[in-house]
Amino acid sequence: MVSNYFKTAFRSLTRNWNYTIINIAGLSVGIAVCMMIFIIIQFQTSFDNFHTNKDRVYRVLTAFHHADAGTVSYGKNVPFPMPEGLKTAFPQLEQVAPVYASHNDELQVVDDNGTPIKNFKEESGVFYTSPSFFKIFDFPLLTGSYASLKDPNNVLLTKEIANTYFGDWHTAMGKTIKLTGYYSMGAGLFQFPPVALKVSGILESIPANTDFQLKLVVAYGTDFTGDKQYGFQQPDWNGTAPDFGCYVLLPPNISVDNFNNQLSAYSRKVLPADSKDIQMLQPLNAVHYDTQTGNYSNKMISKQLLNVLWLIAAFILLIACVNFINLSTAQAVNRAKEVGVRKVLGSNRFQLQMQFIVETFLIVTIAVIFAAAITQFALPYVNQLLELSLSLNLLTNTSVMLFLLVVTVVVTALAGFYPSIVLSGFNPVTALKSKFTVHTNRGISLRRGLVVFQFIIAQALIIGTLVIVQQMNYFMDQPLGFDKEAVVNIPFRPDSTGGKLTDYLKQQLLKNGVESVSFCSTAPIEDNNNVFTTFTFDNSIKEEDFPVITKFADNDYVPTYKLQLIAGRNLQPSGWTREFLVNESFVKSLGFTKPEDILNKEVSIMGGLIKCPIVGVLKDFNDRSLRQTVSPLLISTNSTMYRQASIKLATTNIAANMGHVKKLWQQTFPNYVYEYRFLDEKIASFYKQESQLSQLYKIFAAIAIFLSCLGLYGLASFMAAQKIKEVGIRKVLGATSANIVYLFSKEFILLITIAFVIATPIAWYFMHQWLQDYVYRISISWWLFAVGGFISIIIALVTISFQAINAAVANPVKSLRIE
C-alpha cells in the first residue's frame, strides 16, 4: 500500500509538472533561508562553548558609576593590580589570568645576529597573558610549553602565523621576533621599547567561534605589567587600559552571587576612597552577546538580533507553506475527477488524505535536497557579507541533519494537511458530472487570509529595509563638523630623533600633491578614544566628575580637518603639552554660557602632571559614531603621543599622489609596514553592522516578495479556474480584455491594501524601537510606508497579470462548452 502511494504520487507530480516545479522552487527557497539562518545562529551561539570549564569561567567587569548622570556603565578593563590582588585576596579561586590585547603592533623576523629579515604588522591578535590563561581556556599546543610564558620575552605563535613569518611552523621554534608595541592609559599612548621575543611554542589553529582570536601570545611581564614597569612605585589602582582585562576560574559549587558581593567589598577596599566603581563577574556564555561592553574580537551579536533572525526564518518558511497550500487548492478543479474515480473504486477519505500527504512529502523531500544545494552555493557569499566562517557539513553536523529532518516533518504537516482535507472531501457524483466548484466562503477566506499574511510580512520587511537604508544614508551624509574628503590616515611610530624624521617627512609630502599634513594621536572621529574620567579646572581643589576625551595633535590639526574656532586661537607649535583647545560641550559642562569666558583658565590632568591654560574653543564636531552624543574634548600638542599622520590630498590625481606618499613613507620608515586608510572608509566601518543588517534585510525582503508572488500566482490560478465560465459569459456580453484584467486585479489590490494597513503600524513600531539606539537618527516619514506599499502593489500586479491576461484572451466558446 505504501509503495503504491509513492508510485501514484510520482505520477501525479510528473503529470502536473508545472505546479510541481513552482511548489519545489518556493519550498526550496524558504527552506534554504531557514537553513542559512539556522547555521548562522548555530555558529553565533557556539562561541567559546568548546572550553572544558566553560561553565565556571568568568570575566571581571568594572561597573562605572556616573554620579552626575545617575547611571552605570560597564567596561571590560580592570585596574592593573587587580589580577594579582584577586590571587592574594581570594585564594579559593582556581585560576586568575591577566589579559592585555595589544593593537597595531610592528613585528620583525630577525636572524641570529639581529638583522631584520621581514616586517609584519598585526592590527589585532597580540595578547599578553600568563600560563594560567591556558588552564582556564582550551587552546591546544602543537609543540612547546605553556609554562614558558612564566619567563619574560617568550612568545607562542599560532600555526598560521608561524607559517606566515617563517614559511613552515616546524622551523619556528627558538627563532627570534622583534616586537614594537604600545599601550594606552588614560589619555596617554605609551610605546614599548623594541623587544626580542623567543618562539617557545606553536598553538593549534584557533577556532573561528572564539572571541580570543590569538595570533601571538606574549609572556605577561614582557614590557607590560601595567604598574611598576611604567614608573609607578606602588600599584596604581587608578591605572588601567581599554583592553586590559582579567578572567577567573571559579571552583565548583561556589555561589556566584556570594562571590560578587565579596568582590564588590574588595573593590571598595582597594580602590581610591573617592571612587564609586566596583568589579563584578560576568559568565563566559554572556560575553559574545554583550554589545555594550564588547569583547576582544569586537564581533558581538545581541540576543535580540538572534531572535529577530529566528522570527524571519519562521515567517519565510510559513510563507513557503502558504504558497504550497494556495497552489495545491488551485489544482482542486483539475483533480476533482481523479478523486471522484478513486472514491467510486473504493478509496476511503483516509486513504486519499494519505495519498496527498505522500505527494507533499515527496515535494518537501526534493525541496530539502535543492535547499541544501542552494545553501552550499550561497554560503561563500554570506560569509563574505557577514565576515563569518560558516560551512555546511551535513555528514558531520548532526544538528543540521536533525534540523532538516524536523523541517521536513513540520513542512509536510503544515503544507499538506489542509490540501489533503480539501481534496479528499470532494463529492464523487458532483466531481464526475463536471459540476464541481469550491467556492465556499470558508475556503476562499482562508486563502485570502494567507495571501494577506504573506504580504504583511513582505511589506514589513520592505518598509524596514527602506528605514535602515535611510538611516545609513543619514550616517554617511550627516555633516560631522570637520572635513573628511580626501584625508588619509597612516599609522606610524614616534622615532628616536625627537621629531626630526616627521618634520622632514612633512616637508617632503607638501611638495608632492599634499595640501596639508598633521601628526596626531587619533583622527577627529574614533570609536576608541582616550578618556579622562577626572580632572581639575581653574585651580579647584575638587575634581570635575565627567569624562573628557583627550586628543594629542600638532598645530596643523585644526587647518587639516578644517575645524572651526569660535573663540581664542589655535595651538602653537610645540613638542610638549603646553596649552589646550576645548570644544563647546566642554564649555557647557563647566557651566559657562560664553566660550570667551573659559579662555586662559587652567586644566590639570594626570594628577597634576600636566597643567595648561585653555587658549581656544572649537565648535562641536562628532568625535565618535552617531550612536553617541558629542563629548567634552581636550586637544593638546605632545609629539610622544602621535600615532598617525593625517594627510589632506589634492583632489586631482589622487592615485599618483598616493604613489608619492608611499614612496616617501617607506624611505622615511623602512622598518615599518606601510598601510593607509581613507577617513571616509573608517567612518563607514563604524556602521558595518548596520550595513550588514541592511544587506540582509534587502535579501530577506526580496525572498519574501518572491514567495508572496508565488502565493499570488496560486490564488490567481485558483480564481481563473473558478471563473472560467464567468469570464466566458462576460466576454460574450461585450467585456473587453481590460475589464477582465480589472476583474482579477481589484480583489488582489484590496488584499494587499489590507496587508499594508496591518503591516504599517507593525513596521513603524519595530523600526522606531531600533532607531532609539542612535542619538542621531532620522524621523520615519510617511513616504517610506507609501513607497513600500506602492512597490508591493506593482509587484503583485505584474504577478497577477499573467493569469489575468490568459483568462482575458481565452476563447469564450471553449470556456462555455459543456462536456
N, C-alpha and C positions, 0 to 999 in steps of 0.2 A: 504493500500500500504506500509506504513512504517513498520508495523508488518511483512509483507511478506519479506521486505528487511532483517530484523533481522533473521527471520527463515532461509532464504536461505543462509545468511552469516554464520550462525551457522553450517548448514550442510556442507558448503564448507570448513570451518575451521576444522571440525572434520574429513572430508574425507582426507584432506591434513594435517594430524596431525603432521607429522614430520617437515614440513615447519612452521607450526603454532607454535610449541614449540621453534624452533630456533628464529623466529621473536619475540615471547614473551620474551625469555631469553635475547636477545640483547637489546630490548627496556626497559626491567625491569632494567637491569644493568645501562644503560645510564640514565634513569630517576632517579634511586636511587642515582647515583653520583650527578646528578643535584640537587636533593632534599637535599642531605647531605651538599653540598656546600652552598645552599640557607640558610639552618638552621645555618651553621657556620657564614655566612655573616650577617644574621639577628641578631644573638647574638652579634657579634662584633660591629655592628652599633647601638646597643641598649644601649651602656654603658652610664650610668647616664642620660638617657632620661626620667626617671620616676620622676625627681625632678620638682616640680611645677614651679619654677622660672628658669628653665634651660637656657632659652634664655637671661637671664640677669646676669648669674653667670660668673665671670671671674677669672682666675688665674693670680697673679702678677709674672711676669718673670723678671729675671735680664739679660740684654744684656751685655756681657763681651767683651769689645773692646781690641783686642790684637794689640798694636801699632807696635810691631816688625814684626809681620806677616801680618798686614793689614787686619785681619779677625775679624769676630764677632761670638761668640758662645753664647748659651743661657742656663741658669740654672734655676731650679725651686726654688732655695734658694734665700732669700732676707736678707738684714741686720736685725739684731734683733730688732732695734727700729722702723722698717718700719710699722708694723700694727698700733701701737699707733700713729705714725706720720701721717698716712693716715686719721685716725679718726679726728685728730685735723686740718689738712690742708684741708681736703675735707669733710666738714660736710654734703654735699649733698648725700654722699654715704649712702645707706640704712643700709648695714651691712658690717663690716670688721671682718674677723676671722683669727687669727694666727693659724697655724697648724704645729706641730712638730711630725714626725713619728720616734719613737724610735725603736731600734733593739736589739735582743739578751738579753731581759730583764729577770731577775730572779725574780720569784714571789713565795711567801709562803702564804698559808692559815694558819692563826693563830687563836687560841681560845681567849676567853675573857682576859686571863692572858698574852697573847702574846706568848704563846708556839707554835712552828711550828707544823702543822698537816700534810701538804702535800707540796711538792716542785713542781713547774712548771717552764717551760722556754718558752717564746714566741719569736720566731725568728723575727716576724713582727706582726703588728696589734695593737700595743700600741700607741695611739695617745694622744698628749696634745693639748687641744683647749679650747675655751670659749663657753658659751651658744649661742653666735651669729652664730656659725657654724651650729647649728640646726635650725636657722632661714633662713639660706641660702639653706641647703640641707634637704631633707625629709627622715629621719631615725626614724620611729615611736618608741615610748616608750610603753612597756607593763605596767610598773609601775615606780614610782619615778618622778623626775623633772629634766628638763634641767637646770633650774635656780640653781640647787645645784652646778653646775660647776663654779659658781661665787666665791665659797669659796674653798681655797686650801684643799688638802688631801681628796677630794671626787672623786669617780670613777663610771662610768657607765659601766656595763658589757653587752655583748650580751647574748641572751638566751642560746646559745650553750656553751659559756664559763662559764656561771653561773652554768649550769648543770654539766659541767666537774669539776669545782672547788668545788661545794657544793652538788652535787648529784641531787638537784632539785632547779630550779631557784626561786621557790616560797619562799624558805628559805634563799635566799642570801641577801635580803635587811637588811642593818645595820651591816652585817658581815665585818670583817677586813681582808685585804690583805696587806702583806708587799712587797713592790716593791724595787728592787735594779736595777737602770738603769744608763745609761751614755749617754753623747752626745759628738760629735766630733766637734771641731772648729779649723780651720787651720790645724796644724799638731797634735793637741792635742786631747786626749780622756779623757774626764772628767767624773768621776764617781759621781753619786748622792749618798748621804748617804741613807741607807735604810730608807724608809718612810712608815708609816702605812696609808693605804687608806681605807676609809669607803665606802661601796657599797651604792650608793644613787639612783640608777636607773637601770632598766633592759631594754635593747633595743630589739626590734623585730629582727628576723633573718635578717642578711644583705644579700641583693640580690647578686647573682653571677655577675651580669652585672653592677658593680660599681668599680671604681678604689680606693675607700675607703673601704678596707676590714677590718672594725673595729672589734676589739676583746675587748679591754679595752679603754675607753676614760677617761683620767685623767684631772682634772681641771688644766687649764693653770695657772702657778704660783706655782704649787706644785713642788718645786725643779727645776723648769725650767721657767725662763723668758728670759734668753739669754742675759741679760745686767748686772744690778746691783747685781743680785744673785751670780755672779761669780767674784766679786771683782771690777767691773767697777764702778767708782764713777759717771761717766756720761755715757749716752747712747753711745755705741760704734758702729758707723756706718761702721766700718771695720769688726765687728764681725758677723759671720753667721755660719750655719751648713748645711751640704749637704741636709738634709731633713727638714729644717725649711722654711716653705712657708707661703703664705698668699692668701686668697680668698676674693673677694668683691662681693657685690650685687649692681649693678647699678640701679638707678631709671629708670622708663620707659621713653622712648623717648629721652634718652640722647645720644649724639654723641660719639661713642667710639673713633673715630679718634681724636676728640677735647680733650677728656679726656686724651688720650695717650700723646698728646702734653703737657698738663698741668702736667702730671705725670713725663715726661722727664725733664721739667723745675724744678720741685720739687726735683728730684733726683740730678740734678746738684747743687742745692742749699744746700742740707743737706749732701751729700757725701763729702769726703775729696777733696780738691782742685785738687790733682794730679790724682784723679780717673776719668776715661773716661766711666765708666759703668753707665747705666741708667736702670730704670724699665719700664715695659710696660705690657699691659693686653693681655691675651690670652683667647679666649672664651672657655667655658667648653666643647663644642662639638668638639674641636680640640685636647683636652688633650690626649685622648686614642690613637690617631693616630700619636702623636709626638714621634717618635722613637729616636730622637736625645736628647731631653730634658728629657724624661722619665716621670714617674708618681709614685705614692705611691705604686701601686701594682706591678710595674716592668713588667707588661704584656701589651705591646703595640703591635699594628699591623699597618703597613703602608697602606695607601690607594692604593699604587701601588700594594702591595701584594693582596689586596682585588680585584683589577681589574684583576690581573692575574688569581685568582680563578674563577671570572666570565667568563673569556675567556676560561679557561679549561672546565668549565661546559658547555658552549655553544658548544665547539668543540666536546666534548664527546657525547652530545645529537645529534649533526649533524652526527657524525659517526654512531650512532644507527639508525638514519633515513636513512642514506645511505645504511646500511645493509638491511633495510626493502625494499627499492627500488630495490636493486640488487636481493634479494630473490624473490620478487614479479614478477619482469620481467623474472626471470629464470623459473618461472612456466608458462610463456606465452604459450609455446608449448602445455603443458598439458591442458590448459584451452581454447585453440583455438576452439575446437569443441563445448564446452559449450557456448561460445559467439556466434558461428555460429547458433546453435539451438535457442538461445534466440532471435537473430535478425530475424530468419525465422518466429518465433512465434509472432513477432510484437514488440519486445522491441526496443525502440529507444536508441540513444547513451547516452542521459542524464540519462535515467533510469539505463543503465549499469554502468555509472560512479557513480551514487548514490549507486548502489549495492556494488561496490568495495570500495567506501568511507566508507560505513557502516561496511564492513568487517574490514577495517583499524581501525575504531573507536572501534569496539569490541576488537580487539587485543590490542590497546593502553589502553583501559579501564582496561582490565585484567592485562596488564603490569604495570599500575599505582598501582593497588592493590598489586601486587607482589613487586613493588618498595618500597611501604610503609612498607611492611613486612621486606624486606632486610634492609631498613634504621633503623627500630626499632631494628633489630638484631645487626646491625653494630655500632649503636651509643655508646654503652658502650666501645667498642674498640677505637673509635675515641676520646671519652672523655679521655680515659687513655693515648692515644698517645699525644693529644694536651693539656692535663690538663685543660679541659673545663667542663662545666656543661650543656650539651645540652640535650634536650628532644624533643620528637615528640608527641605533643598534638593536634591531628587532630580535636578533638571536640571543643577545646578552642582556638586554634591558627588559627584565620581566615586568617592570611597571608599565612600560609602553604596551607590551603584549596584553597584559591584563586590561589596560585602558581600552585597547581596540576591541577586546572581547566584550567588555561591558557596553561600549558604544554600539557594537553590532546588535547585541540583545536589546538594548534600550531603543535604538532607532527602529529596529524591526517591530518592536511593540508599538512605539509611537506612530510610525508611519503606516503600519499595516493593519492596525486594529480597526480603525473607523472605515476604511475602504472595504475590508472584508465583511463588516457588518452590513454596509450598504449593498454591496454587490451580491451577497448571499441571500438577501431578503427580497429579491425580485419575484413577482408573481409569474409562474411559468406560462399560464394561459395568456396573460396580457403581453408578456415578452414575445411569445411565439406569434401573436397576431400583429406584431409591429406597432402596438399602441402604447408602448412603454414610454413614460416620461418621469423624470424625477424632479418635480418642481414643488416639492413640499417646502413650506416656509422654513421649517427647521433646517433642512439640508442647505438651502440657499443661504440662510442666515449664518450658519456655521462657516461656510466657505467665504462669505463676505467678511465675517469677523476675522478669519485667518488672514485674509489679504490686508485688512486694516492693521492687524497686529504686525505683519511684516513691514508695512510702511511706517508704522510708529517707530520701530527700531531703525529703519533705514534713514528716515528724516531726522531722528535724534542724532544719529551719527554724522549726517551731513552738516547739521547745524553746529554740532560740537567741533567738527573739523574746521568749519569756517571761523569759529570763535578762536580756536588755537592758532590758526594761520594769521588772523588779525592781530592777536597778541604778539606773535613772533615778529610780524611786520612793525608793530609798535616798538618792540625792543630795538630793532635794528634802525628805525627811523627817528627815534626819540633823541632830541638834542641832549648831549651829555655834559655840555659846559666846557668842552675842550675840543681841539682839532684832532681827529683820528685818521684823516685821509693821508695816505702815502707815508705813514710813520712806521718804521721798522724797529723792533726791539731785538737787540743782540746781547745775550748774556756774556759776561766776562768775569775775570778775577782781578782784584786790585794787584798791581805789580809792586815790586820792592823798590822801585825808583822814585817813590813819592809823587807819582802823577806825571812824571816826565813822558812816559810812553803814551799815556792817554792824551796829554797835551799835543804831542807830535801827531798822534792819530787824528785828533780833531782837526788840526791844521790841514792835513793831507786830504781828509774827507771833504772839507769845504771847497777844495779845488776840483772835485770830481762829481759834479751833478748833485751835490747835497746842499740843501738850503740852511739847515742848522743841525747841531749835534748837542745833546745833553747827556751827561753821565748821572745816573740816579740809582736809588735802591729799588724802586718799583715805578711802573707807569702810573698815570693818574688813577686808572681803574684797575683794581686787583680784587680777587676773591680771598687772597691770603695776605692781608695787611698786617703790619706790626702795630701793636696796640699797647698804649699805657693805660692802665686802669686807674692810676692815681698820679697826681702831680700837684704842685703848689703854685699859686698865682699871686703876683704882686706882693711878695714877701710875707704872705699869710702863713700863720703857724699851722692852720688846719689844711689838710689836703683836700683837693676837689675830688668828688666821687662820681666821675662819669668817664667812660672810656674815650680815649683820644687816639685816632690813627696818626702815626708818625711816618713821614717820608723824608729821606735824605736825597738832596739833588743839588746840582750846581746852579749858578745864576742863569744858565741858558734854558732851564726847565720851563720857566714861565713863557718866554717867547716861542720855544719849540712847540709847545702844546697850545699856544695862544690862550693861556689862562688870563682871566680878566681881573685886574687890580681895581678895587673900588675905594681903597684908602691906602695912604702910605706909598712905599716904594718897593722895588724888587730887592732880592738878596744881593749883597756884594760878593765878588769872587773871594773864596776862601777854601782852604783845605780842611778847616776845622769848623765846629759848631759855634757860631758867634752871634747869630740872630735868627729870629723865627718869622715865617709867614703863617697866618692862620686863615681859616675860612669863615664865612658868615655864621655857620652853625656853631662854631667855637665862640664867637662873639655873643650870640644869643644864649648859649648855655650858661654863660657867666653873668647874664642879666643886663648886658649893655644893649642899648637901642641904636646908638650911632657907631658905625665902625671906627670913626676917628677917635672915639673915646678910649679905645683899647691900645692905641699906639704908644710905644715906649714903656708899656707895662712889662714886668719880667715874669717869665715862666721858668719853673725849676722842675727838672725831670731826673730820673735815675738817682733818687735820694740826694739831690743837690749837687751831683757831679757835673751836671750841665745846667747852667743858669744864664738865660739870654733874654734880651728885650724883643718885643714884637715890633717889627718895622713895617709890616704891610698886611692888608686884609684882601683876600681873594673872594670873588663871587663864588658861591657854592657850585661845585660840579660833582657829578656822580662818581664816587670813589670805589663803589662796589657794584655788583649786578643790581638790576632794577627790582629785585626781590626785596631790597633793603633801602632804608632811608639814608640820606646823606649824614655822615657822622662828623663830629668836630675833628679838625685836622690841624696838624703842625707840619711845616716844611722847613728844613734847615740844611745847610751845607755840611758835609763831612765825607771826604774822599775815601776814607777807610770803609764806608758803608755802601759804596756804589757797587752794584752787581749787574748793571746792564747799561748799554748805550741806547739812547732813543735818537734815531736818525730820521730827520724830515727830508724826504727825497723831492726833487723836482718832478712834477707830474708828467713830463715828457721823457720818453725813452727810459722808462723805469728799469727794464731788463738790463740795458747796458750799464746804467748807474749801479745796479746791484752787483754786476760783474766787477766794477771798480772797487766797491765796498769789500767784496770778498777777498780780492787780491791784497788790498791794503791791510785788511784784518789778519789774514794769515801770515803776512810779513811781520806784523807787529806782535802777534801772539802765536808763534809757531808751535808751541807745546800744548795748545788747547784746541778742542774741536770747535770748528766754526759752525754755528747754526743761527737761524734768524726766524722771526715770526712777525708778520704784519699785525699792527694793533687791532685792526677791524676783525681779523681772524681770531685773535684772542678774545675779543668781546663776544663774537659769535659762539665761541666754545663755552662761555658761561651758561648758555641756554641749550646745550647739547641734548639734555634730557627732554626739554620741550620740543626740540626739533625732531627727535626720535619719536616722541609721542604723536607729533603732527603727522609724520610719515605713516605710523601705524594706523592712526585714525583714518587717513586717506585710504589705506588699503582695506581696512575693515568696512568703511562706508561703501567703497566700490564693490566689495564682495556682497554686502547686504543688499545693495541695489540690484546686482546681477541675480541674486537668488530671488529677490522680490519680483523681478521681471519674469522669472520662470513661473512664479506663482500666478502672476497676472496672465501669462500665456495659458496656464492651465484653466483659469476661470474663463478666459475669453474662448478657449476651445469648448468648454462646457456650455457656455451661452450660445455659441454658434451651432452646436449640435441640438440644443433645445429649441432654438428659434428658427430652425431651418425652414419650417413651413410658414411661420410668421413673416420671415423675410421674403419668401416667395410671394405670399399674398400682397405684401406691401409693394413689391416691385410691379406686380400685375396691375395694382391700383394706381401706379404712377410715381412711386417713391424713387428718388434718384440715389445714386451711389453715396452722395454726400449725406443724404438723410439716413441711410443705413449705417454709415460710419458714426454719425452722431448718435444713433440709437444705441450702439455698442459703447461709445465713449462716455456718455453722460453718467452712466452708473459708476464707472470706474473713477471718474473725476470726483463724484460725490464721496466714494470710499476713501480716496486719497485726501480729500479735504477734511474728512472726519479724522483720519490719521494725523493730519497736520495740526488740527485743533488739540488733539491729545498730546502729540509729541512736543509741541511748543513749550508748555509750562514745564514738562519734564526736563527738556534740554536746557531751558533757562535756569532751572534750579541747580542742576549739577554743574553747569559751566560757571554760574555765579559763585558757587562754593569753591570751584577750582581757582577762580581769579582772586579769591581772598588771600591766597598765598603770596601775592605780589603787591608791593607798596605802590608801584606804578603800573596801572592796568587800564585797559580800555573799558568803556561802558558798552554793554551789549545792545547794539542798535536794532531797531525793528527790521531794517532791511536785510540783516543776516537771516532772520527767520523767513522773510519773503523770498529771498534767493533760494533758501533750502527747499521751500515748498514749490517754487517755480521749477527747480531742477527735477524734483520728483514727478511733477505733472508732465513735463516734457518727455522724460524717460518712459513714463507709463504710456503716454500716447503713442510713442514710437513702437513700443512693445505690442500694444493692442492693435495697432493699425494693420499688422499682417493678417490677423484673423478677420478683422472688420472688413478689410478690402476684399479678401477672398469671399466672404459672405455676400458683399455688395455686388460683386461681378458674377456671382454664380447664376446659372441658367434657372429661372423660376420654374420652368417646365419640369426639370429634374427634381426640384425641391418639392413640388406638389404632387408628383406621381405617386400613386398608391400601388404598392407591390402586392 
